[in-house]
Amino acid sequence: MMVVVPPNQPPSQPASADSPDPDDKPVLPPQSLDDTDIGWGEQPELDDEERLRREHPPHWDTA
């Protein structure tokens, strides 16, 4: 059976086209292991606070 929709009317949306349920968990993880430094065999990065203490500019020592 073929349904013909007139060109000036948009097709009706199925029930699943509504906004997603906020309680649903995402289907895919936010980041895969291959997208991380660990996935490429590198060591994990230190947090910025520790990195800034370790690699601070010389003028920070003068107070």
C-alpha positions, 0 to 999 in steps of 0.5 A, a space after each residue: 500500500 502506497 501513501 501519497 502525501 501532498 507536497 504542501 503537507 509535511 509527513 507525520 512524525 513517528 512516535 519515536 521522533 519526540 525528544 529523548 527521555 532524560 533518564 536514558 543512558 547514552 548508547 555510546 560512551 562519551 570517549 572511547 579508549 582509543 581516543 585517550 593517551 592511555 589507548 595510545 600507550 602513553 602515560 596519563 596526564 597530570 592535572 593542571 595544578 600539578 603541571 603548573 607547579 612543576 612547569 611554572 614560569 621563572 617570574 613566579 619565583 620572585 615574590 
